[in-house]
Amino acid sequence: MQTLNLQRRSLLVSWDQFKSLITRNWREKLVALLLACLFWYMIKSQISGGPRYAEPLPPLRAV
């Protein structure tokens, strides 16, 4: 029974441990998140074919 309780405790993460995981090296994590979003945006823009332009207007007639 005691080993079962120890196993359950090892699986549970306390709030302090979770908070320390988030706040430790927060600058590096923020930079990694920004780079991931940037790369995702760049890949998305390449896949979608870039911006769609309207058809050019016909040339104007000389009056």
JOUR-V771813 format. One record per backbone hydrogen bond with DSSP energy under -0.5 kcal/mol. NH is the residue of the N-H (numbers start at 1). CO is the residue of the C=O. If there is no record, write none. Layout:
nh = <NH,NH>
co = <CO,CO>
This chain:
nh = <5,6,7,8,9,10,11,12,14,18,19,20,21,22,23,24,26,29,30,31,32,33,34,35,36,37,38,39,40,41,42,43,44,45,46,47,48,50,53>
co = <1,2,3,4,5,6,7,8,12,14,15,16,17,18,19,20,23,25,26,27,28,29,30,31,32,33,34,35,36,37,38,39,40,41,42,43,44,45,51>
